[in-house]
Amino acid sequence: RLRLHDGKLIKDRRYHLRTYPNCFVAKELTDWLIDHKEAPDRETGIRLMQKLMDHYIIHHVCDEHSDYKDAKLLYRFRKDDGTFPLSKDIKVFMRGQSLYEKLVSVEESILKVREENSVKYQRTFLGCEMVDWLLQEGEVENRTEAVELGRALLEHGIIQHVSNRHHFFDSDVLYQFWINFRRRRRLTELLNENSSRALSESPDSPFCLRKLNPEPGNTSFLSVQTNKEIKVVSAVRRSSITSLAGNSNPYFSTAPTLVFPPVAECNPKSVLKRPVTTEELLSPGAPYVKKTLTIVGDAVGWGFVVRGGRPCHIQAVDPGGPAAAAGMKVCQFVFSVNGVYVLHLDYQTISSLIMTGPRTLVMEVMEAIE
């Protein structure tokens, strides 16, 4: 993205009397990928860009195309228009990258090659050293917060105990950065991503967000309290729970119990009487009416749960929340969020769009005509 900005491929462009800021022409970008040896041919270039679309990194400027077409169509990086979904995973990953860059750029870094049980490990540090450094650099306010940060980094596969036997502690236990953020990767490596498991097995992969399959029988993580996640859940209303509920942490042999507010404990079974397709919603004469809802979030969020995918629907509404006051009802289908067409997206992506957007939420929903 930054290279494309430097090369002026990303710029404001005018089409049909409208100016689209910070976008690129798909055909020109495919040419650029080949010219700069990022792709051997056009077919590979198209597959690479489709991969970025699938991961919600780029999108068509009007969201009229869900696939990448090698044509004179305008696309944009979501980071350039504020629609990039900053999930908790992404935020922890970016924090880990920031800390790593800060650590490797100082002369007397705590990151060193160390040996334990006759095995040498790269990029290692002691848990107490990391806590001291985080406090010294003003990254945290106290040692408890430092430990919470260290545990979040470990649970997302960014750091690990050198023999993978302990969680993060403020002690002389030896840890290492599992990811080498400075290793240069080529875009074509994304095409080898068959699964997150394949990526997580590479200790240098900057694409690895969390480790999978801890060693069976390892019970050293059972006592860990997910205080950070509970704080997140209690700080927002029901909308954010769509992305938290059901995501079991791979570092727990039994999923931790999160205490949700009573209204959030809705029936996970769909409230829809039958599945409805996007084609059915959009077909001429379909018994659905489109409504625009403007929902001003309060101190704890908007007060609804989104479920399903392609299209998503409203699964639950807090009767005392802003969404209910704006006219939202269960079984409505989500057509757009803040002007972004979302019928083709899943509920996790829509939840991210909502959570990273403004406090005043404008949603178009489709409701069955009774």
Buried (B, 14 or more C-beta within 10 A) or exposed (E): BEEBBEEEBBBEBEBEEEEBEBBBBBBEBBBBBBEEEBBEEBEBBBBBBBBBBEEBBBBBBBBEBBEBBBEEBBBBBBBBBEBBBEBBBBEBBEBBBEBBEEBBEEEEEEBEEBEBEEEEBBBBBBBBBBBBBBBEEEBBEEBEBBBBBBBBBBBBBBBBBBEEEBBBBBEEBBBBBBBBBEEEEEBBBBBEEEEBEEBBEBBBBBBBBBBBEBEEEEEBBEEBEBEBBBEBBEEBBBBBBBBBBEEEBBBBEEEBEBEBEEBBEBEEEEBBEEEBEEEEBEEEEBEBEEBEBEBEBBEBBBBBBBBBBEBBBBBBBBEEBBBBBBBBBBBBBBBBBBEBBBBBBBBBBBBBBBBBBEEEBBBBBBBBEE
